[in-house]
Protein backbone atom coordinates (compact mmCIF):
# COMPACT_ATOMS: atom_id res chain seq x y z
CA UNK A 1 0.00 0.00 0.00
CA UNK A 2 2.88 2.34 0.83
CA UNK A 3 4.47 1.75 -2.59
CA UNK A 4 1.17 2.31 -4.42
CA UNK A 5 0.61 5.50 -2.48
CA UNK A 6 4.06 6.78 -3.39
CA UNK A 7 3.44 6.00 -7.05
CA UNK A 8 0.09 7.87 -6.88
CA UNK A 9 1.75 10.89 -5.28
CA UNK A 10 4.47 10.90 -7.95
CA UNK A 11 1.87 10.69 -10.74
CA UNK A 12 -0.11 13.56 -9.23
CA UNK A 13 3.06 15.60 -8.85
CA UNK A 14 4.03 14.97 -12.46
CA UNK A 15 0.56 15.97 -13.64
CA UNK A 16 0.71 19.15 -11.58
CA UNK A 17 4.15 19.97 -12.96
CA UNK A 18 2.92 19.37 -16.49
CA UNK A 19 -0.13 21.56 -15.94
CA UNK A 20 2.08 24.34 -14.59
CA UNK A 21 5.08 23.99 -16.90
CA UNK A 22 3.52 22.85 -20.20
CA UNK A 23 1.88 26.19 -20.98
CA UNK A 24 5.34 27.77 -20.97
CA UNK A 25 6.68 25.10 -23.31
CA UNK A 26 3.87 25.50 -25.85
CA UNK A 27 4.29 28.61 -28.03
CA UNK A 28 0.65 29.64 -27.75
CA UNK A 29 1.35 33.08 -29.20
CA UNK A 30 2.08 31.35 -32.46
CA UNK A 31 -1.65 30.65 -32.68
CA UNK A 32 -2.56 34.35 -32.46
CA UNK A 33 -2.30 34.97 -36.22
CA UNK A 34 -4.48 31.89 -36.79
CA UNK A 35 -7.10 33.08 -34.31
CA UNK A 36 -7.10 36.60 -35.75
CA UNK A 37 -7.31 35.31 -39.32
CA UNK A 38 -10.17 32.89 -38.62
CA UNK A 39 -12.10 35.47 -36.63
CA UNK A 40 -11.54 38.17 -39.28
CA UNK A 41 -12.68 35.79 -42.02
CA UNK A 42 -15.77 34.75 -40.08
CA UNK A 43 -16.83 38.31 -39.17
CA UNK A 44 -15.68 40.17 -42.25
CA UNK A 45 -13.95 42.67 -39.94
CA UNK A 46 -10.38 43.14 -38.80
CA UNK A 47 -9.94 41.31 -35.48
CA UNK A 48 -6.98 41.85 -33.15
CA UNK A 49 -6.18 40.06 -29.88
CA UNK A 50 -3.50 40.68 -27.28
CA UNK A 51 -0.82 38.29 -26.02
CA UNK A 52 -2.15 34.78 -25.47
CA UNK A 53 -1.78 32.61 -22.38
CA UNK A 54 -2.67 28.96 -21.92
CA UNK A 55 -4.39 27.32 -18.96
CA UNK A 56 -4.41 23.53 -19.07
CA UNK A 57 -6.57 23.49 -15.95
CA UNK A 58 -9.43 25.31 -17.66
CA UNK A 59 -8.48 24.12 -21.13
CA UNK A 60 -8.50 27.60 -22.61
CA UNK A 61 -6.43 30.26 -24.28
CA UNK A 62 -6.68 33.74 -22.80
CA UNK A 63 -6.04 37.19 -24.21
CA UNK A 64 -6.04 40.45 -22.31
CA UNK A 65 -7.48 42.58 -25.09
CA UNK A 66 -9.82 42.16 -28.03
CA UNK A 67 -10.77 44.58 -30.79
CA UNK A 68 -13.15 44.11 -33.72
CA UNK A 69 -13.16 46.81 -36.38
CA UNK A 70 -16.27 48.66 -37.53
CA UNK A 71 -17.61 48.96 -41.04
CA UNK A 72 -15.55 51.89 -42.43
CA UNK A 73 -18.75 53.37 -43.90
CA UNK A 74 -19.92 53.98 -40.32
CA UNK A 75 -16.89 54.63 -38.14
CA UNK A 76 -13.12 54.34 -37.89
CA UNK A 77 -13.44 53.42 -34.20
CA UNK A 78 -13.77 49.77 -33.13
CA UNK A 79 -17.16 48.06 -33.34
CA UNK A 80 -16.31 45.94 -30.28
CA UNK A 81 -13.65 46.13 -27.61
CA UNK A 82 -13.17 43.89 -24.58
CA UNK A 83 -10.81 43.69 -21.63
CA UNK A 84 -10.26 39.98 -21.96
CA UNK A 85 -11.05 37.00 -24.14
CA UNK A 86 -11.13 33.32 -23.26
CA UNK A 87 -11.06 30.68 -26.00
CA UNK A 88 -11.84 27.08 -24.95
CA UNK A 89 -9.77 24.59 -26.97
CA UNK A 90 -9.21 20.84 -27.22
CA UNK A 91 -6.05 20.30 -25.17
CA UNK A 92 -4.59 17.06 -26.60
CA UNK A 93 -4.61 18.12 -30.26
CA UNK A 94 -3.04 21.39 -29.12
CA UNK A 95 -0.25 19.69 -27.12
CA UNK A 96 0.60 16.77 -29.39
CA UNK A 97 -0.09 18.09 -32.88
CA UNK A 98 -0.28 21.85 -32.26
CA UNK A 99 -3.77 21.85 -33.84
CA UNK A 100 -6.19 24.52 -32.64
CA UNK A 101 -9.78 23.28 -32.26
CA UNK A 102 -12.01 25.97 -30.68
CA UNK A 103 -14.93 24.71 -28.58
CA UNK A 104 -16.04 27.92 -26.92
CA UNK A 105 -15.50 31.69 -26.75
CA UNK A 106 -16.15 33.91 -23.74
CA UNK A 107 -15.73 37.69 -24.00
CA UNK A 108 -15.59 39.61 -20.72
CA UNK A 109 -16.93 43.16 -20.36
CA UNK A 110 -17.28 43.89 -24.07
CA UNK A 111 -18.36 47.30 -25.32
CA UNK A 112 -20.31 47.27 -28.57
CA UNK A 113 -21.28 50.38 -30.52
CA UNK A 114 -24.38 49.97 -32.71
CA UNK A 115 -24.93 52.74 -35.25
CA UNK A 116 -27.68 53.41 -37.77
CA UNK A 117 -27.16 55.67 -40.79
CA UNK A 118 -29.82 58.00 -42.30
CA UNK A 119 -30.77 55.28 -44.80
CA UNK A 120 -31.75 52.99 -41.89
CA UNK A 121 -28.82 50.58 -42.25
CA UNK A 122 -26.98 49.23 -39.21
CA UNK A 123 -23.21 48.93 -38.84
CA UNK A 124 -23.60 45.25 -37.93
CA UNK A 125 -25.37 44.49 -41.21
CA UNK A 126 -22.07 43.63 -42.92
CA UNK A 127 -20.87 41.24 -40.18
CA UNK A 128 -20.10 37.88 -41.72
CA UNK A 129 -19.04 39.37 -45.06
CA UNK A 130 -15.51 39.43 -46.41
CA UNK A 131 -12.93 41.80 -44.95
CA UNK A 132 -13.19 43.87 -48.10
CA UNK A 133 -16.82 44.56 -47.29
CA UNK A 134 -18.32 42.43 -50.05
CA UNK A 135 -21.02 39.87 -49.39
CA UNK A 136 -19.48 37.19 -51.63
CA UNK A 137 -19.08 33.79 -49.97
CA UNK A 138 -15.61 32.63 -49.08
CA UNK A 139 -13.80 30.46 -51.61
CA UNK A 140 -13.91 26.73 -51.07
CA UNK A 141 -10.91 25.06 -49.50
CA UNK A 142 -9.83 21.52 -48.85
CA UNK A 143 -9.34 22.48 -45.21
CA UNK A 144 -12.82 22.79 -43.65
CA UNK A 145 -11.66 25.16 -40.93
CA UNK A 146 -10.47 27.68 -43.50
CA UNK A 147 -13.98 28.50 -44.64
CA UNK A 148 -15.86 31.08 -42.62
CA UNK A 149 -19.15 29.40 -43.50
CA UNK A 150 -18.05 26.15 -41.86
CA UNK A 151 -16.76 27.62 -38.61
CA UNK A 152 -18.85 26.64 -35.60
CA UNK A 153 -18.52 27.25 -31.86
CA UNK A 154 -20.17 25.08 -29.25
CA UNK A 155 -20.66 28.00 -26.88
CA UNK A 156 -20.35 31.76 -27.32
CA UNK A 157 -20.71 34.13 -24.36
CA UNK A 158 -20.57 37.89 -23.87
CA UNK A 159 -20.43 38.67 -20.16
CA UNK A 160 -21.38 41.91 -18.39
CA UNK A 161 -21.09 43.99 -21.53
CA UNK A 162 -22.24 47.42 -22.62
CA UNK A 163 -24.11 48.40 -25.77
CA UNK A 164 -24.00 52.01 -26.98
CA UNK A 165 -26.83 52.79 -29.40
CA UNK A 166 -26.90 55.80 -31.71
CA UNK A 167 -26.87 57.21 -35.23
CA UNK A 168 -24.09 58.37 -37.54
CA UNK A 169 -25.38 61.94 -37.76
CA UNK A 170 -25.77 62.61 -34.04
CA UNK A 171 -23.64 62.44 -30.93
CA UNK A 172 -26.68 61.46 -28.85
CA UNK A 173 -26.29 57.93 -27.49
CA UNK A 174 -28.27 55.50 -25.32
CA UNK A 175 -26.38 53.07 -23.12
CA UNK A 176 -27.49 49.55 -22.17
CA UNK A 177 -25.47 48.04 -19.32
CA UNK A 178 -24.96 44.54 -17.94
CA UNK A 179 -25.49 42.93 -21.34
CA UNK A 180 -25.17 39.16 -21.31
CA UNK A 181 -25.41 36.99 -24.43
CA UNK A 182 -25.24 33.19 -24.58
CA UNK A 183 -25.45 31.16 -27.80
CA UNK A 184 -24.89 27.42 -28.32
CA UNK A 185 -23.66 25.54 -31.38
CA UNK A 186 -23.17 28.79 -33.25
CA UNK A 187 -22.86 28.28 -36.98
CA UNK A 188 -23.12 30.55 -39.98
CA UNK A 189 -25.47 28.23 -41.86
CA UNK A 190 -27.84 26.81 -39.25
CA UNK A 191 -30.17 27.89 -36.44
CA UNK A 192 -28.79 28.16 -32.92
CA UNK A 193 -30.31 28.88 -29.47
CA UNK A 194 -29.79 32.40 -28.17
CA UNK A 195 -30.49 34.25 -24.91
CA UNK A 196 -29.89 37.95 -24.25
CA UNK A 197 -30.37 40.08 -21.13
CA UNK A 198 -29.58 43.73 -20.45
CA UNK A 199 -30.29 46.67 -18.15
CA UNK A 200 -32.19 49.50 -19.86
CA UNK A 201 -31.40 53.25 -19.72
CA UNK A 202 -33.04 54.77 -16.67
CA UNK A 203 -33.71 51.36 -15.11
CA UNK A 204 -35.66 48.36 -16.27
CA UNK A 205 -34.68 45.10 -17.88
CA UNK A 206 -34.67 43.40 -21.27
CA UNK A 207 -34.74 39.65 -21.94
CA UNK A 208 -34.79 37.66 -25.17
CA UNK A 209 -34.98 33.87 -25.47
CA UNK A 210 -35.21 32.10 -28.81
CA UNK A 211 -33.33 30.94 -31.90
CA UNK A 212 -31.41 32.79 -34.60
CA UNK A 213 -29.93 31.82 -37.95
CA UNK A 214 -28.85 30.85 -40.44
CA UNK A 215 -26.87 34.02 -41.01
CA UNK A 216 -28.12 36.20 -43.87
CA UNK A 217 -25.03 36.57 -46.08
CA UNK A 218 -26.16 39.86 -47.64
CA UNK A 219 -27.29 41.65 -44.45
CA UNK A 220 -26.81 40.30 -40.94
CA UNK A 221 -29.74 42.45 -39.75
CA UNK A 222 -32.03 40.26 -41.87
CA UNK A 223 -30.96 37.02 -40.12
CA UNK A 224 -34.09 35.03 -39.15
CA UNK A 225 -35.08 35.28 -35.49
CA UNK A 226 -37.81 33.54 -33.50
CA UNK A 227 -37.95 34.64 -29.88
CA UNK A 228 -39.90 35.70 -26.84
CA UNK A 229 -39.16 39.20 -25.57
CA UNK A 230 -39.76 40.63 -22.12
CA UNK A 231 -39.27 44.28 -21.21
CA UNK A 232 -39.76 45.47 -17.64
CA UNK A 233 -40.05 49.10 -16.48
CA UNK A 234 -38.73 50.72 -19.65
CA UNK A 235 -38.50 54.48 -19.01
CA UNK A 236 -39.82 56.15 -22.19
CA UNK A 237 -38.04 59.45 -21.50
CA UNK A 238 -34.64 57.91 -20.73
CA UNK A 239 -34.89 55.65 -23.78
CA UNK A 240 -35.68 58.61 -26.05
CA UNK A 241 -39.26 57.70 -26.98
CA UNK A 242 -40.59 60.83 -25.24
CA UNK A 243 -38.94 64.23 -24.79
CA UNK A 244 -37.55 64.44 -21.22
CA UNK A 245 -36.96 68.21 -21.61
CA UNK A 246 -40.76 68.66 -21.62
CA UNK A 247 -41.15 66.55 -18.50
CA UNK A 248 -42.86 63.75 -20.43
CA UNK A 249 -42.55 60.13 -19.36
CA UNK A 250 -44.02 56.74 -18.68
CA UNK A 251 -43.03 53.18 -17.85
CA UNK A 252 -43.57 50.24 -20.20
CA UNK A 253 -43.86 46.54 -19.39
CA UNK A 254 -44.02 44.33 -22.45
CA UNK A 255 -44.28 40.65 -23.29
CA UNK A 256 -44.07 39.84 -26.97
CA UNK A 257 -43.13 37.26 -29.57
CA UNK A 258 -41.19 38.05 -32.73
CA UNK A 259 -40.81 35.98 -35.87
CA UNK A 260 -38.65 37.38 -38.67
CA UNK A 261 -37.86 35.80 -42.00
CA UNK A 262 -37.05 37.00 -45.50
CA UNK A 263 -36.79 40.61 -44.35
CA UNK A 264 -40.19 40.73 -42.64
CA UNK A 265 -40.85 40.63 -38.90
CA UNK A 266 -44.17 39.98 -37.20
CA UNK A 267 -44.73 40.78 -33.54
CA UNK A 268 -47.62 40.02 -31.21
CA UNK A 269 -47.86 40.94 -27.59
CA UNK A 270 -49.21 42.96 -24.71
CA UNK A 271 -47.85 46.30 -23.53
CA UNK A 272 -48.73 48.03 -20.25
CA UNK A 273 -48.10 51.78 -20.05
CA UNK A 274 -47.97 53.07 -16.47
CA UNK A 275 -47.51 56.59 -15.07
CA UNK A 276 -47.99 58.04 -18.55
CA UNK A 277 -47.41 61.78 -18.98
CA UNK A 278 -47.94 62.71 -22.62
CA UNK A 279 -48.27 66.53 -22.64
CA UNK A 280 -46.30 69.23 -20.88
CA UNK A 281 -48.12 70.51 -17.82
CA UNK A 282 -49.97 67.25 -17.24
CA UNK A 283 -49.38 64.80 -14.44
CA UNK A 284 -48.78 61.03 -14.44
CA UNK A 285 -51.84 58.90 -15.11
CA UNK A 286 -53.22 57.12 -12.07
CA UNK A 287 -54.15 53.97 -14.00
CA UNK A 288 -52.28 52.02 -16.68
CA UNK A 289 -53.24 51.61 -20.32
CA UNK A 290 -52.94 48.05 -21.63
CA UNK A 291 -52.30 47.64 -25.36
CA UNK A 292 -52.78 44.28 -27.05
CA UNK A 293 -51.03 44.72 -30.37
CA UNK A 294 -49.82 43.06 -33.54
CA UNK A 295 -47.45 44.54 -36.12
CA UNK A 296 -45.77 43.67 -39.40
CA UNK A 297 -42.40 45.32 -40.01
CA UNK A 298 -40.38 45.53 -43.22
CA UNK A 299 -36.74 45.27 -42.14
CA UNK A 300 -35.50 46.53 -45.51
CA UNK A 301 -37.75 49.59 -45.71
CA UNK A 302 -37.67 50.23 -41.95
CA UNK A 303 -41.42 50.72 -41.87
CA UNK A 304 -44.30 48.80 -40.38
CA UNK A 305 -48.05 48.42 -40.08
CA UNK A 306 -50.06 48.18 -36.85
CA UNK A 307 -52.74 45.62 -37.55
CA UNK A 308 -56.04 46.09 -35.63
CA UNK A 309 -55.09 46.33 -31.96
CA UNK A 310 -56.83 47.41 -28.77
CA UNK A 311 -56.16 49.87 -25.96
CA UNK A 312 -57.79 49.12 -22.60
CA UNK A 313 -58.11 51.46 -19.63
CA UNK A 314 -60.19 49.64 -17.06
CA UNK A 315 -63.24 48.40 -18.95
CA UNK A 316 -62.94 51.16 -21.59
CA UNK A 317 -61.76 49.77 -24.93
CA UNK A 318 -60.50 51.69 -27.98
CA UNK A 319 -59.27 50.32 -31.30
CA UNK A 320 -55.95 51.23 -32.94
CA UNK A 321 -54.45 50.81 -36.39
CA UNK A 322 -51.90 52.69 -38.45
CA UNK A 323 -48.30 52.79 -39.64
CA UNK A 324 -44.86 53.60 -38.25
CA UNK A 325 -41.67 54.49 -40.04
CA UNK A 326 -38.08 54.79 -38.87
CA UNK A 327 -36.66 58.07 -40.19
CA UNK A 328 -33.09 58.77 -39.12
CA UNK A 329 -33.05 59.07 -35.35
CA UNK A 330 -36.83 59.17 -35.02
CA UNK A 331 -39.74 56.79 -35.35
CA UNK A 332 -42.66 58.54 -37.03
CA UNK A 333 -46.18 57.19 -36.51
CA UNK A 334 -49.55 57.75 -38.16
CA UNK A 335 -52.12 56.05 -35.96
CA UNK A 336 -55.90 56.19 -35.71
CA UNK A 337 -57.56 55.57 -32.35
CA UNK A 338 -61.33 55.18 -32.08
CA UNK A 339 -63.47 54.36 -29.07
CA UNK A 340 -67.25 54.29 -28.74
CA UNK A 341 -69.34 54.49 -25.56
CA UNK A 342 -66.39 53.97 -23.22
CA UNK A 343 -67.21 54.27 -19.48
CA UNK A 344 -66.11 57.77 -18.49
CA UNK A 345 -65.47 56.78 -14.89
CA UNK A 346 -62.79 54.29 -15.97
CA UNK A 347 -61.01 56.94 -18.04
CA UNK A 348 -60.99 59.64 -15.35
CA UNK A 349 -57.66 58.64 -13.74
CA UNK A 350 -55.89 58.59 -17.13
CA UNK A 351 -57.00 62.09 -18.20
CA UNK A 352 -54.18 63.94 -16.33
CA UNK A 353 -51.68 62.25 -18.69
CA UNK A 354 -53.06 64.39 -21.55
CA UNK A 355 -53.29 67.52 -19.40
CA UNK A 356 -56.97 67.21 -18.44
CA UNK A 357 -57.48 67.58 -14.70
CA UNK A 358 -60.97 67.63 -13.22
CA UNK A 359 -61.84 70.44 -10.77
CA UNK A 360 -60.77 69.79 -7.20
CA UNK A 361 -63.18 67.50 -5.39
CA UNK A 362 -65.03 66.55 -8.59
CA UNK A 363 -65.30 63.13 -10.16
CA UNK A 364 -66.94 61.59 -13.20
CA UNK A 365 -69.57 59.32 -11.71
CA UNK A 366 -71.48 58.37 -14.85
CA UNK A 367 -71.56 58.71 -18.60
CA UNK A 368 -69.78 57.46 -21.67
CA UNK A 369 -67.02 58.91 -23.82
CA UNK A 370 -66.55 58.46 -27.55
CA UNK A 371 -63.53 59.61 -29.51
CA UNK A 372 -61.99 59.49 -32.95
CA UNK A 373 -58.35 60.64 -32.99
CA UNK A 374 -55.49 60.78 -35.47
CA UNK A 375 -52.05 60.60 -33.82
CA UNK A 376 -49.12 61.71 -35.98
CA UNK A 377 -45.45 62.62 -35.81
CA UNK A 378 -42.25 61.46 -34.11
CA UNK A 379 -42.88 59.45 -30.95
CA UNK A 380 -41.21 62.13 -28.83
CA UNK A 381 -43.34 64.94 -30.35
CA UNK A 382 -46.73 63.42 -31.04
CA UNK A 383 -49.58 65.62 -32.26
CA UNK A 384 -53.19 64.44 -31.89
CA UNK A 385 -56.22 65.80 -33.73
CA UNK A 386 -59.81 64.62 -33.63
CA UNK A 387 -63.12 64.70 -31.83
CA UNK A 388 -64.18 63.87 -28.29
CA UNK A 389 -67.72 63.47 -27.01
CA UNK A 390 -69.07 62.98 -23.48
CA UNK A 391 -72.67 61.82 -23.07
CA UNK A 392 -75.14 61.36 -20.17
CA UNK A 393 -72.41 62.17 -17.68
CA UNK A 394 -72.44 63.37 -14.11
CA UNK A 395 -69.64 65.50 -12.66
CA UNK A 396 -70.11 64.81 -9.00
CA UNK A 397 -68.96 67.42 -6.48
CA UNK A 398 -68.89 70.34 -8.94
CA UNK A 399 -71.32 73.23 -8.35
CA UNK A 400 -71.23 75.20 -11.59
CA UNK A 401 -73.60 77.82 -10.21
CA UNK A 402 -71.19 78.58 -7.37
CA UNK A 403 -68.26 78.77 -9.79
CA UNK A 404 -70.22 81.19 -11.99
CA UNK A 405 -71.10 83.42 -9.02
CA UNK A 406 -70.73 86.75 -10.87
CA UNK A 407 -73.14 85.51 -13.53
CA UNK A 408 -75.41 83.78 -11.04
CA UNK A 409 -75.85 87.10 -9.19
CA UNK A 410 -77.45 88.59 -12.30
CA UNK A 411 -79.44 85.57 -13.40
CA UNK A 412 -80.35 83.77 -10.21
CA UNK A 413 -78.56 80.69 -11.63
CA UNK A 414 -78.51 77.63 -9.39
CA UNK A 415 -77.22 74.27 -10.62
CA UNK A 416 -76.77 72.18 -7.48
CA UNK A 417 -73.69 70.46 -6.08
CA UNK A 418 -73.46 67.97 -8.97
CA UNK A 419 -73.38 68.87 -12.66
CA UNK A 420 -75.41 66.81 -15.12
CA UNK A 421 -73.99 66.78 -18.66
CA UNK A 422 -76.42 65.69 -21.32
CA UNK A 423 -73.91 66.14 -24.13
CA UNK A 424 -70.45 67.66 -24.55
CA UNK A 425 -68.55 67.60 -27.85
CA UNK A 426 -65.40 69.33 -29.07
CA UNK A 427 -62.67 69.21 -31.71
CA UNK A 428 -59.26 68.85 -30.04
CA UNK A 429 -55.64 69.45 -30.97
CA UNK A 430 -53.14 68.00 -28.51
CA UNK A 431 -49.37 68.54 -28.69
CA UNK A 432 -46.61 68.02 -26.11
CA UNK A 433 -46.90 71.71 -25.19
CA UNK A 434 -50.65 71.79 -24.52
CA UNK A 435 -54.22 71.31 -25.68
CA UNK A 436 -56.60 73.37 -27.85
CA UNK A 437 -60.36 72.81 -28.02
CA UNK A 438 -62.47 74.23 -30.84
CA UNK A 439 -66.20 74.14 -31.54
CA UNK A 440 -66.89 73.35 -27.87
CA UNK A 441 -70.59 72.57 -27.36
CA UNK A 442 -72.23 71.40 -24.15
CA UNK A 443 -75.85 70.82 -23.15
CA UNK A 444 -76.29 71.09 -19.38
CA UNK A 445 -79.90 70.51 -18.21
CA UNK A 446 -79.45 72.70 -15.11
CA UNK A 447 -78.02 75.59 -17.12
CA UNK A 448 -78.74 75.46 -20.82
CA UNK A 449 -75.99 75.38 -23.42
CA UNK A 450 -72.32 76.38 -23.51
CA UNK A 451 -70.40 77.19 -26.68
CA UNK A 452 -66.92 78.45 -27.34
CA UNK A 453 -63.26 77.54 -27.73
CA UNK A 454 -60.00 77.81 -25.82
CA UNK A 455 -56.67 76.40 -24.77
CA UNK A 456 -55.05 74.56 -21.89
CA UNK A 457 -51.34 75.42 -21.92
CA UNK A 458 -48.24 73.62 -20.68
CA UNK A 459 -48.62 75.22 -17.24
CA UNK A 460 -52.20 73.93 -16.97
CA UNK A 461 -53.65 77.44 -17.44
CA UNK A 462 -57.10 77.77 -18.99
CA UNK A 463 -58.00 80.41 -21.55
CA UNK A 464 -61.52 79.79 -22.88
CA UNK A 465 -63.94 82.27 -24.44
CA UNK A 466 -67.49 80.99 -23.91
CA UNK A 467 -71.15 81.87 -24.32
CA UNK A 468 -73.84 80.45 -22.01
CA UNK A 469 -77.45 80.41 -23.14
CA UNK A 470 -79.68 80.08 -20.06
CA UNK A 471 -82.92 78.31 -20.88
CA UNK A 472 -85.78 76.23 -19.53
CA UNK A 473 -86.54 76.18 -15.84
CA UNK A 474 -83.79 78.72 -15.15
CA UNK A 475 -85.82 81.34 -16.93
CA UNK A 476 -89.26 80.31 -15.75
CA UNK A 477 -91.89 78.29 -17.54
CA UNK A 478 -92.86 81.10 -19.91
CA UNK A 479 -89.29 81.51 -21.18
CA UNK A 480 -88.85 85.03 -19.75
CA UNK A 481 -86.10 85.88 -17.32
CA UNK A 482 -87.46 85.91 -13.78
CA UNK A 483 -84.92 88.13 -12.04
CA UNK A 484 -81.82 90.33 -12.26
CA UNK A 485 -80.68 90.64 -15.84
CA UNK A 486 -84.17 89.90 -17.15
CA UNK A 487 -85.21 93.55 -17.09
CA UNK A 488 -82.42 94.33 -19.54
CA UNK A 489 -82.55 91.28 -21.82
CA UNK A 490 -86.15 90.18 -21.58
CA UNK A 491 -86.89 90.60 -25.24
CA UNK A 492 -83.78 88.72 -26.34
CA UNK A 493 -85.15 85.55 -24.85
CA UNK A 494 -88.01 85.25 -27.32
CA UNK A 495 -88.00 84.05 -30.89
CA UNK A 496 -87.85 86.37 -33.86
CA UNK A 497 -90.48 86.62 -36.55
CA UNK A 498 -89.11 83.65 -38.41
CA UNK A 499 -88.54 81.64 -35.26
CA UNK A 500 -84.76 81.41 -35.92
CA UNK A 501 -83.48 83.46 -32.97
CA UNK A 502 -82.08 81.76 -29.91
CA UNK A 503 -84.37 81.19 -26.93
CA UNK A 504 -83.03 82.10 -23.51
CA UNK A 505 -80.71 84.67 -21.96
CA UNK A 506 -77.24 84.56 -23.49
CA UNK A 507 -74.21 85.58 -21.41
CA UNK A 508 -70.58 85.84 -22.59
CA UNK A 509 -67.86 84.83 -20.15
CA UNK A 510 -64.28 83.54 -19.91
CA UNK A 511 -62.88 80.48 -18.13
CA UNK A 512 -59.49 81.21 -16.60
CA UNK A 513 -57.45 79.76 -13.76
CA UNK A 514 -56.49 76.09 -14.02
CA UNK A 515 -58.36 72.92 -14.92
CA UNK A 516 -58.36 71.88 -11.27
CA UNK A 517 -59.51 75.34 -10.11
CA UNK A 518 -61.37 77.09 -12.98
CA UNK A 519 -62.45 80.73 -12.69
CA UNK A 520 -65.59 81.93 -14.53
CA UNK A 521 -65.33 85.63 -15.40
CA UNK A 522 -67.97 87.74 -17.27
CA UNK A 523 -66.66 89.07 -20.58
CA UNK A 524 -68.77 91.71 -22.30
CA UNK A 525 -66.10 93.71 -24.09
CA UNK A 526 -63.74 91.12 -25.46
CA UNK A 527 -63.82 88.18 -27.82
CA UNK A 528 -66.78 86.54 -26.11
CA UNK A 529 -68.93 89.63 -26.67
CA UNK A 530 -68.85 89.00 -30.40
CA UNK A 531 -69.98 85.47 -29.69
CA UNK A 532 -72.87 86.93 -27.68
CA UNK A 533 -73.99 89.02 -30.65
CA UNK A 534 -73.72 86.02 -32.92
CA UNK A 535 -75.75 83.83 -30.58
CA UNK A 536 -78.48 86.50 -30.18
CA UNK A 537 -78.61 87.29 -33.89
CA UNK A 538 -81.08 85.69 -36.26
CA UNK A 539 -80.57 84.00 -39.59
CA UNK A 540 -84.03 85.34 -40.43
CA UNK A 541 -86.41 87.76 -38.71
CA UNK A 542 -84.97 90.78 -36.90
CA UNK A 543 -81.52 91.73 -38.27
CA UNK A 544 -78.62 92.12 -35.83
CA UNK A 545 -78.76 95.65 -34.31
CA UNK A 546 -82.38 96.33 -35.39
CA UNK A 547 -85.17 96.66 -32.85
CA UNK A 548 -88.74 95.49 -32.96
CA UNK A 549 -91.31 97.33 -30.94
CA UNK A 550 -90.39 96.88 -27.27
CA UNK A 551 -87.49 94.48 -28.01
CA UNK A 552 -83.89 94.74 -26.84
CA UNK A 553 -81.42 94.11 -29.68
CA UNK A 554 -78.21 92.07 -29.26
CA UNK A 555 -76.10 95.18 -29.72
CA UNK A 556 -78.05 97.04 -27.03
CA UNK A 557 -77.88 93.97 -24.77
CA UNK A 558 -74.08 94.05 -24.93
CA UNK A 559 -74.09 97.75 -24.12
CA UNK A 560 -76.38 97.15 -21.16
CA UNK A 561 -74.17 94.36 -19.83
CA UNK A 562 -71.12 96.59 -20.29
CA UNK A 563 -72.72 99.11 -17.99
CA UNK A 564 -73.62 96.45 -15.42
CA UNK A 565 -70.03 95.23 -15.19
CA UNK A 566 -68.66 98.73 -14.79
CA UNK A 567 -67.23 99.16 -18.29
CA UNK A 568 -67.68 102.45 -20.11
CA UNK A 569 -68.90 102.48 -23.68
CA UNK A 570 -66.20 103.60 -26.09
CA UNK A 571 -66.97 106.90 -27.85
Buried (B, 14 or more C-beta within 10 A) or exposed (E): EEEEEEEEEEEEEEEEEEEEEBBEEBEBBEBBEEBBEBBBBBBBBBBBBBEBBBEBEEBBBBBEEBBBBBBEEBBEEBBBBBBBBBBBBEBEEBBEEEEBEBBBBBBBBBBBBBBBBEEBBBBBBBBBBBBEEEBEBBEEEEEEBBBBBBBBBEBBBBBEBBBEBBBBEEEEBBBBEEBBBBBBBBBBEEBBBBBBBBBBBBEBBBBBEBBBBBBBBEBBBBBBBBBEBBBBEBBBBBBBBBBBEBBBBBBBBBBBEBBBBEBBBBBBBBBBBBBBBBBBBBBBBBBBBBBBBBBEBEBEEBBBEBBEBBBBBBEBBBEBBBBBBBEBBBBBBEBBBBBEBBBBBBBBBBBBBBBBBBBEEBBBBBBBBBBBBBBBBBBBBBEBBBEBBBBEBBBBBBBBBBBBEBBBEBBBBBBEEBBBBBBBBBBBBBBBEBBBBEEBBBBBBBBBBBBBBBBBBBEBBBBBBBBBBBBBEBBBEEBBBEEBBBEBBBBBBBBBEEEEBBBBBBBBBBBBBBBBEBEBBBBBBEBBBEBBBBBBBBEEBBEEEEEEEEBBBBBBBBBBBBEBEEEEEEE
